[in-house]
Amino acid sequence: MDRDLWLLIQQGLSRLPDMRVPASHGGYQPPAAGLAYARLVGYFELGKHEEENSDGMAVPCNKVDLIFELSGPNHQPRKLDDGTLIPHRVTVQETLSFSDRANFFKLFTMMNAAHGGTATHMAQLLGKPFRVEVFHRKSADGKKVYANLKGPNGYNIKGTTYQDEETGETKTVEVAPALTELKAFIWDLANKAMWDSIHIPGFYDERKNDKGEVISPARSKNVLQERIMSAKNWPELAGTLGLSPAS
């Protein structure tokens, strides 16, 4: 992790919520399903976005993306002709809620427990190794398959030390170092340097079928900044960063 980012997180922990404490109630080929090794390589707070609640009403919810880089026997990185290694990555998208019933809180508690329970914020777990389970789900039309780390019964994420069922021995798996640069965007600590660090230049080319019809238009790769700029509370943050809300 970039040293300046790490220092910013450590120095700003007092301004961030303690995620151990629950709030009161009130062309894509997916990586193989099954067990994998992983490291948390990205933590991005995306601001408030409207989401439909159980009553069908649109309510603003704080959203967050977590990026996990997979490795292990069934999740080896793809090697390009020039030797570049492209790892499998899975994005976990959640509502940033600290209710003890919330998926995010359960996920953080599980991941934190895998590393001694000393972290107070998810960003402190960047770069940490885990054993995870990858699940597949189909798109609404059944034509695509997506990978996620959340299955029918929630997340299955554990530490790298376990007890062998056959021998009873305690073993530790070795998780490959991350190929992906560790990055974070933390709303309450955001500065211009953190904002600039998550910019992704360029566009994905449009794709056409055999008839020359566009089946996938060209789109920006800068998904994180664009998602943040679409948040309901972006204008306030833009001012803090010295940017125009229309940037």
Contacts in CASP RR format, 6 or more apart in sequence:
PFRMAT RR
TARGET T0000
AUTHOR 0000-0000-0000
METHOD contacts of the structure
MODEL  1
MDRDLWLLIQQGLSRLPDMRVPASHGGYQPPAAGLAYARLVGYFELGKHE
EENSDGMAVPCNKVDLIFELSGPNHQPRKLDDGTLIPHRVTVQETLSFSD
RANFFKLFTMMNAAHGGTATHMAQLLGKPFRVEVFHRKSADGKKVYANLK
GPNGYNIKGTTYQDEETGETKTVEVAPALTELKAFIWDLANKAMWDSIHI
PGFYDERKNDKGEVISPARSKNVLQERIMSAKNWPELAGTLGLSPAS
1 126 0 8 1.000
1 127 0 8 1.000
1 182 0 8 1.000
2 181 0 8 1.000
2 182 0 8 1.000
2 197 0 8 1.000
4 193 0 8 1.000
5 182 0 8 1.000
5 183 0 8 1.000
5 184 0 8 1.000
5 194 0 8 1.000
5 197 0 8 1.000
8 189 0 8 1.000
8 191 0 8 1.000
8 194 0 8 1.000
9 121 0 8 1.000
9 123 0 8 1.000
9 124 0 8 1.000
9 184 0 8 1.000
9 186 0 8 1.000
9 189 0 8 1.000
12 189 0 8 1.000
13 120 0 8 1.000
13 121 0 8 1.000
13 124 0 8 1.000
15 188 0 8 1.000
15 189 0 8 1.000
16 120 0 8 1.000
16 121 0 8 1.000
16 186 0 8 1.000
16 188 0 8 1.000
16 189 0 8 1.000
17 98 0 8 1.000
17 121 0 8 1.000
18 120 0 8 1.000
18 121 0 8 1.000
19 98 0 8 1.000
19 105 0 8 1.000
19 108 0 8 1.000
19 112 0 8 1.000
19 119 0 8 1.000
19 120 0 8 1.000
19 121 0 8 1.000
19 122 0 8 1.000
20 108 0 8 1.000
20 109 0 8 1.000
20 112 0 8 1.000
20 117 0 8 1.000
20 119 0 8 1.000
20 120 0 8 1.000
21 98 0 8 1.000
22 98 0 8 1.000
22 99 0 8 1.000
22 100 0 8 1.000
22 105 0 8 1.000
23 97 0 8 1.000
23 98 0 8 1.000
23 99 0 8 1.000
23 100 0 8 1.000
23 105 0 8 1.000
24 99 0 8 1.000
25 99 0 8 1.000
25 101 0 8 1.000
26 99 0 8 1.000
28 144 0 8 1.000
28 146 0 8 1.000
30 136 0 8 1.000
30 145 0 8 1.000
30 146 0 8 1.000
30 147 0 8 1.000
31 70 0 8 1.000
31 75 0 8 1.000
31 88 0 8 1.000
31 90 0 8 1.000
31 134 0 8 1.000
31 147 0 8 1.000
32 74 0 8 1.000
32 75 0 8 1.000
32 134 0 8 1.000
33 134 0 8 1.000
33 135 0 8 1.000
33 136 0 8 1.000
33 147 0 8 1.000
34 74 0 8 1.000
34 133 0 8 1.000
34 134 0 8 1.000
34 135 0 8 1.000
35 74 0 8 1.000
35 131 0 8 1.000
35 132 0 8 1.000
35 133 0 8 1.000
35 134 0 8 1.000
36 70 0 8 1.000
36 71 0 8 1.000
36 72 0 8 1.000
36 74 0 8 1.000
36 75 0 8 1.000
36 131 0 8 1.000
36 132 0 8 1.000
36 133 0 8 1.000
36 134 0 8 1.000
37 70 0 8 1.000
37 71 0 8 1.000
37 72 0 8 1.000
37 75 0 8 1.000
37 129 0 8 1.000
37 130 0 8 1.000
37 131 0 8 1.000
37 132 0 8 1.000
37 160 0 8 1.000
37 173 0 8 1.000
37 175 0 8 1.000
37 176 0 8 1.000
38 68 0 8 1.000
38 69 0 8 1.000
38 70 0 8 1.000
38 71 0 8 1.000
38 90 0 8 1.000
38 129 0 8 1.000
38 130 0 8 1.000
38 131 0 8 1.000
38 132 0 8 1.000
38 149 0 8 1.000
38 157 0 8 1.000
38 175 0 8 1.000
39 68 0 8 1.000
39 69 0 8 1.000
39 71 0 8 1.000
39 127 0 8 1.000
39 128 0 8 1.000
39 129 0 8 1.000
39 130 0 8 1.000
39 175 0 8 1.000
39 177 0 8 1.000
39 178 0 8 1.000
40 66 0 8 1.000
40 67 0 8 1.000
40 68 0 8 1.000
40 111 0 8 1.000
40 122 0 8 1.000
40 125 0 8 1.000
40 126 0 8 1.000
40 127 0 8 1.000
40 128 0 8 1.000
40 130 0 8 1.000
41 67 0 8 1.000
41 68 0 8 1.000
41 69 0 8 1.000
41 89 0 8 1.000
41 126 0 8 1.000
41 127 0 8 1.000
41 178 0 8 1.000
41 180 0 8 1.000
41 181 0 8 1.000
41 182 0 8 1.000
41 183 0 8 1.000
42 65 0 8 1.000
42 66 0 8 1.000
42 67 0 8 1.000
42 126 0 8 1.000
42 180 0 8 1.000
42 182 0 8 1.000
42 183 0 8 1.000
42 184 0 8 1.000
43 64 0 8 1.000
43 65 0 8 1.000
43 66 0 8 1.000
43 67 0 8 1.000
43 122 0 8 1.000
43 123 0 8 1.000
43 125 0 8 1.000
43 126 0 8 1.000
43 183 0 8 1.000
43 184 0 8 1.000
43 185 0 8 1.000
43 186 0 8 1.000
44 64 0 8 1.000
44 65 0 8 1.000
44 66 0 8 1.000
44 67 0 8 1.000
44 183 0 8 1.000
44 184 0 8 1.000
44 185 0 8 1.000
44 198 0 8 1.000
44 224 0 8 1.000
44 228 0 8 1.000
45 62 0 8 1.000
45 63 0 8 1.000
45 64 0 8 1.000
45 96 0 8 1.000
45 185 0 8 1.000
45 186 0 8 1.000
45 187 0 8 1.000
46 62 0 8 1.000
46 63 0 8 1.000
46 64 0 8 1.000
46 65 0 8 1.000
46 185 0 8 1.000
46 224 0 8 1.000
46 227 0 8 1.000
46 228 0 8 1.000
46 231 0 8 1.000
47 62 0 8 1.000
47 63 0 8 1.000
47 187 0 8 1.000
47 228 0 8 1.000
47 231 0 8 1.000
47 232 0 8 1.000
47 233 0 8 1.000
47 234 0 8 1.000
47 237 0 8 1.000
48 60 0 8 1.000
48 61 0 8 1.000
48 62 0 8 1.000
48 63 0 8 1.000
48 231 0 8 1.000
48 232 0 8 1.000
48 233 0 8 1.000
49 60 0 8 1.000
49 61 0 8 1.000
49 63 0 8 1.000
49 230 0 8 1.000
49 231 0 8 1.000
49 232 0 8 1.000
50 58 0 8 1.000
50 59 0 8 1.000
50 60 0 8 1.000
50 61 0 8 1.000
50 232 0 8 1.000
51 58 0 8 1.000
51 59 0 8 1.000
51 60 0 8 1.000
51 61 0 8 1.000
51 63 0 8 1.000
51 95 0 8 1.000
52 58 0 8 1.000
52 59 0 8 1.000
53 59 0 8 1.000
60 232 0 8 1.000
60 233 0 8 1.000
61 95 0 8 1.000
61 96 0 8 1.000
61 97 0 8 1.000
62 95 0 8 1.000
62 96 0 8 1.000
62 97 0 8 1.000
62 187 0 8 1.000
63 93 0 8 1.000
63 94 0 8 1.000
63 95 0 8 1.000
63 96 0 8 1.000
63 227 0 8 1.000
63 231 0 8 1.000
64 93 0 8 1.000
64 94 0 8 1.000
64 95 0 8 1.000
64 96 0 8 1.000
64 104 0 8 1.000
64 122 0 8 1.000
65 91 0 8 1.000
65 92 0 8 1.000
65 93 0 8 1.000
65 224 0 8 1.000
65 227 0 8 1.000
66 91 0 8 1.000
66 92 0 8 1.000
66 94 0 8 1.000
66 107 0 8 1.000
66 122 0 8 1.000
67 89 0 8 1.000
67 90 0 8 1.000
67 91 0 8 1.000
67 92 0 8 1.000
67 180 0 8 1.000
68 89 0 8 1.000
68 90 0 8 1.000
68 91 0 8 1.000
68 92 0 8 1.000
68 130 0 8 1.000
68 132 0 8 1.000
68 149 0 8 1.000
69 87 0 8 1.000
69 88 0 8 1.000
69 89 0 8 1.000
69 178 0 8 1.000
69 179 0 8 1.000
69 180 0 8 1.000
70 87 0 8 1.000
70 88 0 8 1.000
70 89 0 8 1.000
70 90 0 8 1.000
70 132 0 8 1.000
70 134 0 8 1.000
71 77 0 8 1.000
71 87 0 8 1.000
71 88 0 8 1.000
71 175 0 8 1.000
71 176 0 8 1.000
72 175 0 8 1.000
72 176 0 8 1.000
75 88 0 8 1.000
75 134 0 8 1.000
77 85 0 8 1.000
77 86 0 8 1.000
77 87 0 8 1.000
77 88 0 8 1.000
77 179 0 8 1.000
78 85 0 8 1.000
78 86 0 8 1.000
78 87 0 8 1.000
79 85 0 8 1.000
79 86 0 8 1.000
80 86 0 8 1.000
85 179 0 8 1.000
87 178 0 8 1.000
87 179 0 8 1.000
87 180 0 8 1.000
89 180 0 8 1.000
90 134 0 8 1.000
90 147 0 8 1.000
90 148 0 8 1.000
90 149 0 8 1.000
92 107 0 8 1.000
92 148 0 8 1.000
92 149 0 8 1.000
92 150 0 8 1.000
94 102 0 8 1.000
94 103 0 8 1.000
94 104 0 8 1.000
94 107 0 8 1.000
95 102 0 8 1.000
95 103 0 8 1.000
95 104 0 8 1.000
96 104 0 8 1.000
97 103 0 8 1.000
97 104 0 8 1.000
97 105 0 8 1.000
98 104 0 8 1.000
98 105 0 8 1.000
99 105 0 8 1.000
100 106 0 8 1.000
103 150 0 8 1.000
103 154 0 8 1.000
103 155 0 8 1.000
106 154 0 8 1.000
106 155 0 8 1.000
107 155 0 8 1.000
107 157 0 8 1.000
108 122 0 8 1.000
110 155 0 8 1.000
110 157 0 8 1.000
110 158 0 8 1.000
111 122 0 8 1.000
111 125 0 8 1.000
111 128 0 8 1.000
111 130 0 8 1.000
111 157 0 8 1.000
112 118 0 8 1.000
112 119 0 8 1.000
112 125 0 8 1.000
114 128 0 8 1.000
114 130 0 8 1.000
114 157 0 8 1.000
114 158 0 8 1.000
114 159 0 8 1.000
114 160 0 8 1.000
115 125 0 8 1.000
115 128 0 8 1.000
115 159 0 8 1.000
119 125 0 8 1.000
123 184 0 8 1.000
123 186 0 8 1.000
126 182 0 8 1.000
126 184 0 8 1.000
127 178 0 8 1.000
127 182 0 8 1.000
129 159 0 8 1.000
129 160 0 8 1.000
129 175 0 8 1.000
130 157 0 8 1.000
130 158 0 8 1.000
130 159 0 8 1.000
130 160 0 8 1.000
130 175 0 8 1.000
131 157 0 8 1.000
131 158 0 8 1.000
131 159 0 8 1.000
131 160 0 8 1.000
131 162 0 8 1.000
131 173 0 8 1.000
132 149 0 8 1.000
132 155 0 8 1.000
132 156 0 8 1.000
132 157 0 8 1.000
132 158 0 8 1.000
133 149 0 8 1.000
133 151 0 8 1.000
133 155 0 8 1.000
133 156 0 8 1.000
133 157 0 8 1.000
134 147 0 8 1.000
134 148 0 8 1.000
134 149 0 8 1.000
135 147 0 8 1.000
135 148 0 8 1.000
135 149 0 8 1.000
135 150 0 8 1.000
135 151 0 8 1.000
135 152 0 8 1.000
136 145 0 8 1.000
136 146 0 8 1.000
136 147 0 8 1.000
136 148 0 8 1.000
137 145 0 8 1.000
137 146 0 8 1.000
137 148 0 8 1.000
138 144 0 8 1.000
138 145 0 8 1.000
138 146 0 8 1.000
139 145 0 8 1.000
139 146 0 8 1.000
149 155 0 8 1.000
149 156 0 8 1.000
149 157 0 8 1.000
160 172 0 8 1.000
160 173 0 8 1.000
160 174 0 8 1.000
160 175 0 8 1.000
161 170 0 8 1.000
161 171 0 8 1.000
161 172 0 8 1.000
162 170 0 8 1.000
162 171 0 8 1.000
162 172 0 8 1.000
162 173 0 8 1.000
163 169 0 8 1.000
163 170 0 8 1.000
163 171 0 8 1.000
164 170 0 8 1.000
164 171 0 8 1.000
183 197 0 8 1.000
183 198 0 8 1.000
184 194 0 8 1.000
185 194 0 8 1.000
185 195 0 8 1.000
185 198 0 8 1.000
185 224 0 8 1.000
185 228 0 8 1.000
186 194 0 8 1.000
187 237 0 8 1.000
190 237 0 8 1.000
190 240 0 8 1.000
190 241 0 8 1.000
191 241 0 8 1.000
192 241 0 8 1.000
192 242 0 8 1.000
192 243 0 8 1.000
195 225 0 8 1.000
195 241 0 8 1.000
195 243 0 8 1.000
198 224 0 8 1.000
198 225 0 8 1.000
199 222 0 8 1.000
199 225 0 8 1.000
200 221 0 8 1.000
200 222 0 8 1.000
200 223 0 8 1.000
200 224 0 8 1.000
200 225 0 8 1.000
201 221 0 8 1.000
201 222 0 8 1.000
202 220 0 8 1.000
202 221 0 8 1.000
202 222 0 8 1.000
203 218 0 8 1.000
203 219 0 8 1.000
203 220 0 8 1.000
203 221 0 8 1.000
204 216 0 8 1.000
204 218 0 8 1.000
204 219 0 8 1.000
204 220 0 8 1.000
204 221 0 8 1.000
205 218 0 8 1.000
206 214 0 8 1.000
206 216 0 8 1.000
206 217 0 8 1.000
206 218 0 8 1.000
207 214 0 8 1.000
207 215 0 8 1.000
207 216 0 8 1.000
208 214 0 8 1.000
208 215 0 8 1.000
209 215 0 8 1.000
220 226 0 8 1.000
228 234 0 8 1.000
228 237 0 8 1.000
229 238 0 8 1.000
229 247 0 8 1.000
231 237 0 8 1.000
234 245 0 8 1.000
235 245 0 8 1.000
238 244 0 8 1.000
238 245 0 8 1.000
238 247 0 8 1.000
239 245 0 8 1.000
END
